[in-house]
Amino acid sequence: RSDNIRGGQHAESSSSSPQSQWGSQKTCSSFILVRPDGHRLAFQADNDDELLKWISALRRSTKWRDFAKTTDYLELDRARAVDHANADLLADVVRANPTCAECSKRDVEWVATAVGCTLCVDCAAIHRKLGSEFAKLRALWLDKWSPLMLRYLLRACGNDKVNNVWEASLPREWVKPTPESPAHEKEQWIVAKYVWFGFIGDEPRQDDQDVNVKEDDDQDDEEESPEDFFEEEDHDGERKVTSKKKRHHRKGDVRDAIEAASSDLATAAFYDDVPGLMRAYTRRASPTWQDAKNRSRSALHVATLAGNVDAVAFLLLNGADAHQLDDDDATPLSLATASDSAVDVAQLILEAEQGEFWA
């Protein structure tokens, strides 16, 4: 009940890895109300969506009750931040990104850390359904934060930079949802944007089924028997007959496209180009790809050796492996800890290993 929430109280949340509509991870969501006298009330939500809704409803109830005292929402939230030490940095993040990246609603409460944008509670609940690739969420005022992550978000990310990549080319038939849009329209938008890569333009992607098929002249002349064909389902659910030979070459083209994107990821890591990292990621670049021409180093090796803090942060949040070995049996973690000039990089990797701020 909202009347049980007194000034100075706050809600804490606990949740395991988010469950995806396309995955099978189990979740267990709970939250705790802490009274001024230290008494704690524990609650169990049915699922992660309910967890987000309950916490946000409790926050809004105290916010509206105190509205008569102050009209500065940001200062009110800042005063109630669980992470008092980083309250100023959190306020800076909100000032730089005051509206939801998906529906433009004001009163943002969550950050999608892997993507690098702020979200309202409704869109955060939808992000939860996308699985671990896009569902790394932290509550602005209810979670503990790493100052290194917050500075990374301020320097290299933000709603405008993220949407310049993920919404680079909007089809005419699509209209971005508004705060008043129904939940199903917001979900359609977010799924199309991140699951189907629908708004990034004409860049080649791993799941693109229409890549060019390159065949040698001698293969063009070879006769194919009925056994060389099979049926498959296209994007619209229709059955079609496909040549096994063409399917083989199609897979080869997809592998080439992934390798090219992964090479671009390593190049962007070298130049500390976070928008470039985002663009490579939308083309399904592999964060663990190793460059055979560069001592089998991954993009994280490259960023660590260059001392590029923002590139390291992006890669850690998007699946890079700090323990991956190169040809010298060196890991990004060992390279960072051995360097006197990469103190922030080493701290980033160590924090990510501990998992408290980067999970």
C-alpha positions as CSV (number, residue, x, y, z in Angstrom):
1,R,0.0,0.0,0.0
2,S,1.3,3.5,-0.9
3,D,0.4,4.9,2.5
4,N,3.0,2.5,4.0
5,I,5.7,4.2,2.0
6,R,7.2,7.0,4.1
7,G,9.8,9.5,3.1
8,G,13.2,8.0,3.1
9,Q,12.0,4.5,2.3
10,H,13.0,2.8,-0.8
11,A,12.4,-0.4,-2.8
12,E,15.1,-2.9,-3.6
13,S,14.7,-5.5,-6.3
14,S,16.2,-8.9,-6.9
15,S,16.0,-10.9,-10.1
16,S,17.9,-13.6,-11.8
17,S,18.7,-13.7,-15.5
18,P,15.7,-12.5,-17.5
19,Q,13.6,-14.9,-19.4
20,S,13.3,-14.5,-23.2
21,Q,10.3,-15.4,-25.3
22,W,12.8,-17.1,-27.5
23,G,14.8,-18.7,-24.6
24,S,14.3,-20.9,-21.7
25,Q,16.0,-19.3,-18.7
26,K,14.0,-19.3,-15.4
27,T,13.4,-16.3,-13.3
28,C,12.7,-15.5,-9.7
29,S,11.7,-11.9,-9.0
30,S,11.3,-10.2,-5.6
31,F,11.4,-6.8,-4.1
32,I,11.9,-5.4,-0.6
33,L,10.4,-2.3,1.0
34,V,12.7,-0.7,3.7
35,R,11.1,1.5,6.3
36,P,13.0,4.4,8.0
37,D,13.4,2.2,11.2
38,G,15.2,-0.4,9.1
39,H,12.2,-2.9,9.1
40,R,12.1,-4.8,5.8
41,L,9.1,-6.2,4.0
42,A,9.8,-8.8,1.3
43,F,7.4,-9.4,-1.6
44,Q,7.5,-11.9,-4.4
45,A,6.3,-10.9,-7.9
46,D,4.9,-13.4,-10.3
47,N,7.3,-12.5,-13.0
48,D,9.8,-9.8,-14.1
49,D,7.0,-7.7,-15.8
50,E,5.1,-7.6,-12.5
51,L,8.3,-6.7,-10.7
52,L,8.9,-3.7,-12.9
53,K,5.2,-2.6,-12.6
54,W,5.1,-2.9,-8.8
55,I,8.3,-1.0,-8.1
56,S,7.4,1.8,-10.5
57,A,3.9,2.1,-9.0
58,L,5.3,2.4,-5.5
59,R,7.8,5.0,-6.7
60,R,5.1,7.0,-8.4
61,S,2.8,6.8,-5.4
62,T,5.5,8.5,-3.2
63,K,6.4,10.9,-6.0
64,W,2.9,12.2,-6.4
65,R,2.4,12.5,-2.7
66,D,5.4,14.7,-2.4
67,F,4.6,16.7,-5.6
68,A,3.1,19.5,-3.5
69,K,6.5,19.9,-1.8
70,T,8.6,20.1,-5.0
71,T,7.9,20.1,-8.7
72,D,11.5,19.0,-9.5
73,Y,11.1,15.3,-10.3
74,L,14.8,14.8,-10.9
75,E,15.8,16.3,-7.6
76,L,13.2,14.2,-5.9
77,D,14.5,11.0,-7.5
78,R,18.1,12.0,-6.9
79,A,17.3,12.5,-3.1
80,R,15.9,9.0,-3.0
81,A,18.6,7.2,-4.9
82,V,19.8,4.0,-3.3
83,D,23.2,4.7,-4.7
84,H,23.8,8.1,-3.0
85,A,27.5,8.1,-4.0
86,N,26.6,8.2,-7.7
87,A,23.4,10.3,-7.4
88,D,25.0,13.3,-9.3
89,L,26.1,11.0,-12.2
90,L,22.7,9.4,-12.3
91,A,21.0,12.8,-12.5
92,D,23.4,13.7,-15.4
93,V,22.3,10.6,-17.3
94,V,18.6,11.6,-16.9
95,R,19.3,15.2,-17.9
96,A,21.0,14.0,-21.0
97,N,18.3,11.4,-21.8
98,P,15.0,12.6,-20.1
99,T,12.6,10.6,-22.4
100,C,12.3,6.9,-23.2
101,A,14.3,5.9,-26.2
102,E,11.4,3.8,-27.5
103,C,8.2,5.8,-27.0
104,S,9.5,9.3,-25.9
105,K,7.7,9.1,-22.5
106,R,9.1,11.3,-19.8
107,D,9.9,10.0,-16.4
108,V,12.5,7.4,-17.4
109,E,13.3,4.8,-14.7
110,W,15.5,2.2,-16.3
111,V,18.6,1.9,-18.4
112,A,19.2,-0.8,-21.0
113,T,23.0,-1.0,-20.3
114,A,24.0,-3.2,-23.3
115,V,22.1,-1.0,-25.7
116,G,23.0,2.3,-23.9
117,C,19.6,4.0,-23.6
118,T,17.0,5.1,-21.0
119,L,13.6,3.5,-20.8
120,C,10.2,4.1,-19.2
121,V,8.7,1.2,-17.2
122,D,6.5,-0.1,-20.0
123,C,9.3,-0.3,-22.5
124,A,11.6,-1.8,-19.9
125,A,9.1,-4.6,-19.4
126,I,9.2,-5.3,-23.1
127,H,13.0,-5.3,-23.2
128,R,12.9,-7.9,-20.5
129,K,11.3,-10.3,-23.0
130,L,14.1,-10.0,-25.5
131,G,16.5,-12.2,-23.7
132,S,20.0,-11.5,-22.4
133,E,21.2,-9.9,-25.6
134,F,19.1,-6.8,-25.1
135,A,17.6,-7.2,-21.6
136,K,20.4,-6.0,-19.4
137,L,18.4,-3.5,-17.3
138,R,19.3,-1.5,-14.3
139,A,16.9,0.7,-12.3
140,L,18.2,4.3,-12.2
141,W,17.3,5.0,-8.6
142,L,16.9,1.5,-7.1
143,D,20.2,-0.2,-8.1
144,K,23.8,0.3,-7.2
145,W,26.0,1.6,-10.0
146,S,29.5,1.7,-11.2
147,P,30.7,5.3,-11.8
148,L,32.8,3.9,-14.7
149,M,29.6,2.6,-16.3
150,L,27.8,5.8,-15.8
151,R,30.6,7.9,-17.3
152,Y,30.7,5.5,-20.2
153,L,26.9,6.0,-20.8
154,L,27.3,9.8,-20.6
155,R,30.3,9.9,-22.9
156,A,29.6,7.3,-25.5
157,C,26.0,6.3,-25.4
158,G,22.6,7.9,-24.9
159,N,19.2,7.7,-26.7
160,D,20.2,9.9,-29.7
161,K,23.4,8.0,-30.5
162,V,21.7,4.6,-30.0
163,N,18.7,5.5,-32.2
164,N,21.0,7.0,-34.9
165,V,22.1,3.3,-35.4
166,W,19.1,1.2,-34.5
167,E,16.6,3.6,-36.2
168,A,18.8,4.6,-39.1
169,S,16.3,3.8,-41.8
170,L,12.6,3.6,-40.8
171,P,10.3,2.0,-43.4
172,R,7.4,4.3,-44.4
173,E,4.8,1.9,-43.0
174,W,6.3,2.1,-39.5
175,V,5.4,4.9,-37.0
176,K,7.3,5.2,-33.8
177,P,5.1,4.7,-30.8
178,T,4.1,7.5,-28.4
179,P,3.7,7.4,-24.7
180,E,-0.1,6.9,-25.3
181,S,0.4,4.0,-27.7
182,P,-1.0,0.6,-26.5
183,A,1.4,-1.9,-25.1
184,H,1.1,-4.2,-28.1
185,E,2.2,-1.5,-30.5
186,K,5.3,-0.7,-28.3
187,E,6.1,-4.4,-28.2
188,Q,5.8,-4.7,-32.0
189,W,8.2,-1.7,-32.4
190,I,10.8,-3.0,-30.0
191,V,10.8,-6.5,-31.4
192,A,11.0,-5.2,-35.0
193,K,13.9,-3.0,-33.9
194,Y,16.1,-5.4,-32.0
195,V,15.0,-8.9,-32.9
196,W,14.4,-8.4,-36.6
197,F,16.9,-5.6,-37.1
198,G,14.1,-3.9,-39.0
199,F,15.2,-0.2,-38.9
200,I,19.0,-0.3,-39.5
201,G,18.9,0.0,-43.3
202,D,20.5,-2.2,-46.0
203,E,23.5,-3.5,-44.1
204,P,24.0,-7.3,-44.5
205,R,23.0,-9.4,-41.5
206,Q,23.6,-12.9,-40.3
207,D,19.9,-13.8,-40.6
208,D,19.4,-12.3,-44.0
209,Q,18.0,-15.0,-46.3
210,D,18.4,-13.0,-49.5
211,V,22.2,-12.7,-49.6
212,N,23.7,-12.9,-53.1
213,V,24.5,-16.4,-54.2
214,K,27.9,-16.6,-55.8
215,E,28.5,-19.7,-57.9
216,D,31.5,-20.7,-60.0
217,D,31.0,-21.0,-63.7
218,D,31.7,-24.8,-63.7
219,Q,29.1,-25.2,-60.9
220,D,26.5,-23.4,-63.0
221,D,26.9,-26.0,-65.7
222,E,26.5,-29.0,-63.4
223,E,23.2,-30.7,-63.7
224,E,21.3,-31.1,-60.4
225,S,19.2,-34.2,-59.7
226,P,15.9,-34.2,-57.7
227,E,17.9,-35.2,-54.6
228,D,19.8,-31.9,-54.8
229,F,16.6,-30.0,-53.8
230,F,14.6,-29.6,-50.6
231,E,11.7,-27.6,-49.2
232,E,12.2,-24.8,-46.7
233,E,10.0,-22.1,-45.2
234,D,10.6,-18.4,-46.1
235,H,9.9,-15.3,-43.9
236,D,6.2,-15.3,-44.7
237,G,5.8,-19.0,-43.7
238,E,5.4,-20.2,-47.3
239,R,7.1,-23.4,-48.5
240,K,9.5,-23.1,-51.3
241,V,12.0,-25.4,-53.1
242,T,15.6,-24.6,-52.7
243,S,18.8,-26.0,-54.2
244,K,21.1,-27.6,-51.7
245,K,24.0,-26.2,-53.7
246,K,22.7,-22.7,-53.5
247,R,22.0,-23.1,-49.8
248,H,25.6,-24.1,-49.3
249,H,26.8,-21.0,-51.0
250,R,24.3,-18.9,-49.1
251,K,25.7,-20.1,-45.8
252,G,29.2,-19.3,-47.1
253,D,28.1,-15.7,-47.9
254,V,26.6,-15.3,-44.4
255,R,29.8,-16.5,-42.8
256,D,31.7,-14.0,-44.9
257,A,29.3,-11.2,-43.9
258,I,29.7,-12.1,-40.2
259,E,33.5,-12.2,-40.5
260,A,33.5,-8.8,-42.2
261,A,31.3,-7.3,-39.5
262,S,33.5,-8.9,-36.8
263,S,36.6,-7.4,-38.4
264,D,34.8,-4.0,-38.5
265,L,34.1,-4.5,-34.8
266,A,37.8,-4.9,-34.0
267,T,38.6,-1.8,-36.1
268,A,36.1,0.3,-34.2
269,A,37.5,-1.1,-30.9
270,F,41.0,0.1,-31.9
271,Y,39.6,3.6,-32.6
272,D,37.4,3.7,-29.5
273,D,34.4,4.3,-31.9
274,V,31.3,3.2,-30.0
275,P,28.8,4.1,-32.8
276,G,31.0,2.0,-35.1
277,L,30.8,-0.8,-32.6
278,M,27.0,-0.5,-32.5
279,R,26.8,-0.6,-36.3
280,A,29.0,-3.7,-36.5
281,Y,26.9,-5.3,-33.8
282,T,23.7,-4.7,-35.7
283,R,25.3,-6.7,-38.5
284,R,25.7,-9.6,-36.1
285,A,29.4,-9.2,-35.5
286,S,30.8,-11.8,-33.0
287,P,32.4,-10.2,-29.9
288,T,34.5,-13.3,-29.5
289,W,35.8,-13.4,-33.1
290,Q,39.6,-13.7,-33.3
291,D,41.7,-12.1,-36.1
292,A,44.1,-14.7,-37.5
293,K,46.1,-11.9,-39.0
294,N,46.5,-10.2,-35.7
295,R,47.8,-13.0,-33.4
296,S,44.2,-14.3,-32.9
297,R,43.2,-11.2,-30.9
298,S,39.6,-10.4,-30.2
299,A,38.1,-6.9,-30.3
300,L,38.4,-6.8,-26.5
301,H,42.2,-7.6,-26.8
302,V,42.5,-4.7,-29.3
303,A,40.5,-2.2,-27.2
304,T,42.4,-3.2,-24.0
305,L,45.9,-2.8,-25.7
306,A,44.8,0.6,-27.0
307,G,43.5,1.6,-23.5
308,N,40.1,2.5,-24.9
309,V,37.8,2.6,-22.0
310,D,34.5,3.2,-23.8
311,A,35.2,0.4,-26.4
312,V,36.0,-2.0,-23.5
313,A,32.8,-1.1,-21.7
314,F,30.7,-1.7,-24.8
315,L,32.3,-5.0,-25.5
316,L,32.0,-6.3,-21.9
317,L,28.3,-5.4,-22.0
318,N,27.8,-7.2,-25.3
319,G,29.3,-10.6,-24.8
320,A,33.1,-10.2,-25.0
321,D,35.2,-12.7,-23.1
322,A,37.8,-11.3,-20.8
323,H,39.5,-14.7,-20.5
324,Q,39.9,-15.4,-24.3
325,L,43.5,-16.3,-25.2
326,D,45.4,-14.9,-28.1
327,D,48.4,-16.5,-29.8
328,D,50.6,-15.3,-26.9
329,D,48.3,-17.0,-24.4
330,A,47.3,-13.5,-23.1
331,T,43.8,-12.6,-22.1
332,P,42.3,-9.1,-22.1
333,L,42.3,-9.3,-18.3
334,S,46.0,-10.1,-18.1
335,L,46.9,-7.4,-20.6
336,A,44.9,-4.8,-18.6
337,T,46.3,-5.8,-15.2
338,A,49.9,-5.8,-16.6
339,S,49.6,-2.3,-18.0
340,D,50.3,0.8,-15.9
341,S,48.5,3.0,-18.4
342,A,45.2,1.1,-18.5
343,V,44.0,1.4,-14.9
344,D,40.4,2.2,-15.8
345,V,40.4,-0.6,-18.3
346,A,41.6,-3.1,-15.7
347,Q,39.0,-1.8,-13.2
348,L,36.3,-2.2,-15.8
349,I,37.2,-5.8,-16.6
350,L,37.5,-6.7,-12.9
351,E,34.1,-5.1,-12.1
352,A,32.6,-7.1,-15.0
353,E,34.2,-10.3,-13.7
354,Q,32.6,-9.7,-10.3
355,G,29.3,-9.1,-12.0
356,E,27.7,-6.8,-9.4
357,F,27.4,-3.7,-11.6
358,W,27.7,-5.3,-15.1
359,A,25.2,-8.3,-14.9
